[in-house]
Amino acid sequence: MFSDVLSALLHVQFTDVKYHLNTTFLQLRTYYAMRDTEALLSLIETFRIYVIRNRKMTTNEKRGYSNFLRFAKKLALLKHNSSTFSKKSLKEKLDALSHKIETTENVINRYWLLEECGA
């Protein structure tokens, strides 16, 4: 199922910035669900550069996407390295990340991040 999603996304032509951003979010969440950390981290970095260079986005939009990508990267690394933490320690780290996400003012897709943190 996830490979079908990724395959379909490869054939999408981007004519609109919002369409591209939403498609990239879908791709990011798919890599996350597949636990493909390497592809996910690569996409996060590519997406981060795209946001920085995009001249059609407002500063506020860029901040929201940058915050999302920063938190998504932290979440992916926590989940990837989860076997190195005790269950209690991992829960504490996820709770701390969840709190940081909740208290940061401008975060795109906040609810998805919080859901994945277990909040």
Backbone torsions as a table, in degrees:
resi	resn	phi	psi	omega
1	MET	NA	-51.3	-178.9
2	PHE	-64.3	-37.1	179.2
3	SER	-65.9	-31.5	175.6
4	ASP	-65.0	-40.0	178.5
5	VAL	-61.9	-49.7	-178.5
6	LEU	-63.1	-39.6	178.6
7	SER	-62.5	-43.7	179.5
8	ALA	-65.7	-38.1	-178.9
9	LEU	-66.6	-26.4	179.3
10	LEU	-67.4	-21.9	-176.2
11	HIS	-98.4	3.8	-177.3
12	VAL	-80.0	133.4	174.6
13	GLN	-97.6	127.2	-177.0
14	PHE	-93.9	115.0	178.6
15	THR	-109.5	-9.4	-175.9
16	ASP	-139.9	141.1	-178.9
17	VAL	-60.7	-45.7	-178.7
18	LYS	-62.9	-38.3	178.1
19	TYR	-63.3	-42.6	178.4
20	HIS	-64.5	-43.7	-179.9
21	LEU	-62.7	-45.4	-179.9
22	ASN	-65.6	-38.3	178.0
23	THR	-66.0	-39.5	178.4
24	THR	-66.2	-37.9	174.8
25	PHE	-59.9	-43.4	179.0
26	LEU	-61.8	-43.4	179.0
27	GLN	-63.8	-43.4	179.3
28	LEU	-60.9	-46.9	179.9
29	ARG	-65.6	-31.2	178.1
30	THR	-67.8	-47.2	176.2
31	TYR	-59.3	-39.6	179.2
32	TYR	-62.6	-46.6	-179.8
33	ALA	-63.8	-33.5	179.0
34	MET	-80.3	-6.4	-177.4
35	ARG	60.0	35.0	177.2
36	ASP	-93.5	78.1	-172.6
37	THR	-61.5	-40.6	-178.8
38	GLU	-61.8	-48.1	178.7
39	ALA	-65.4	-38.9	179.9
40	LEU	-63.0	-48.1	-179.5
41	LEU	-64.8	-36.7	176.9
42	SER	-64.4	-44.9	178.7
43	LEU	-63.8	-41.1	178.4
44	ILE	-58.8	-44.5	-179.4
45	GLU	-67.2	-42.9	178.0
46	THR	-62.8	-43.0	179.4
47	PHE	-64.4	-40.1	179.0
48	ARG	-59.8	-45.6	179.4
49	ILE	-65.6	-40.7	177.4
50	TYR	-58.0	-45.2	-179.4
51	VAL	-63.7	-44.8	-179.5
52	ILE	-60.5	-42.3	-174.8
53	ARG	-83.2	-16.3	-175.0
54	ASN	-69.9	124.7	-177.9
55	ARG	-95.4	-4.0	-179.6
56	LYS	-93.8	-6.7	-179.8
57	MET	-97.2	146.2	176.1
58	THR	-76.2	164.1	177.3
59	THR	-60.2	-39.3	179.5
60	ASN	-64.7	-41.7	177.1
61	GLU	-63.6	-44.6	179.5
62	LYS	-59.7	-40.7	179.6
63	ARG	-63.9	-42.8	179.5
64	GLY	-62.4	-43.8	178.8
65	TYR	-69.7	-39.6	178.7
66	SER	-63.0	-41.6	176.9
67	ASN	-62.2	-45.3	178.1
68	PHE	-57.0	-48.2	-176.9
69	LEU	-64.4	-38.4	177.9
70	ARG	-62.2	-46.0	179.9
71	PHE	-69.8	-37.6	178.5
72	ALA	-62.4	-39.7	178.9
73	LYS	-65.4	-44.2	178.2
74	LYS	-61.7	-43.2	179.2
75	LEU	-62.9	-45.9	-179.4
76	ALA	-61.4	-42.1	180.0
77	LEU	-68.8	-38.0	176.1
78	LEU	-62.0	-47.6	-179.3
79	LYS	-66.4	-38.7	179.7
80	HIS	-63.7	-38.3	-178.0
81	ASN	-98.0	16.2	-174.3
82	SER	-58.7	-29.2	-178.7
83	SER	-70.3	-14.8	-179.8
84	THR	-88.3	-6.2	-179.8
85	PHE	-110.9	152.8	169.6
86	SER	-71.6	161.6	-179.7
87	LYS	-59.4	-40.0	-179.6
88	LYS	-65.2	-45.2	-179.8
89	SER	-63.9	-42.4	178.2
90	LEU	-62.7	-43.8	178.2
91	LYS	-60.2	-42.4	179.1
92	GLU	-63.3	-42.5	179.5
93	LYS	-65.9	-41.4	177.8
94	LEU	-67.3	-37.7	176.9
95	ASP	-65.2	-40.8	178.4
96	ALA	-64.6	-42.0	177.9
97	LEU	-64.9	-42.7	178.3
98	SER	-59.2	-43.7	178.6
99	HIS	-62.1	-42.9	179.7
100	LYS	-63.2	-40.9	178.2
101	ILE	-62.7	-45.0	-178.9
102	GLU	-63.8	-35.7	-174.7
103	THR	-90.7	-8.2	176.3
104	THR	-81.0	132.4	-170.8
105	GLU	-67.5	-42.5	-171.4
106	ASN	-124.0	97.7	179.7
107	VAL	-133.4	118.7	176.0
108	ILE	-74.1	142.3	179.0
109	ASN	57.8	37.4	-179.7
110	ARG	-55.3	-41.8	-174.7
111	TYR	-65.7	-36.2	177.4
112	TRP	-65.5	-44.3	179.0
113	LEU	-60.7	-46.0	-179.2
114	LEU	-64.1	-40.6	177.6
115	GLU	-60.5	-42.7	-179.2
116	GLU	-72.1	-23.2	175.3
117	CYS	-78.9	-13.0	179.7
118	GLY	90.5	15.5	-178.9
119	ALA	-81.4	NA	NA
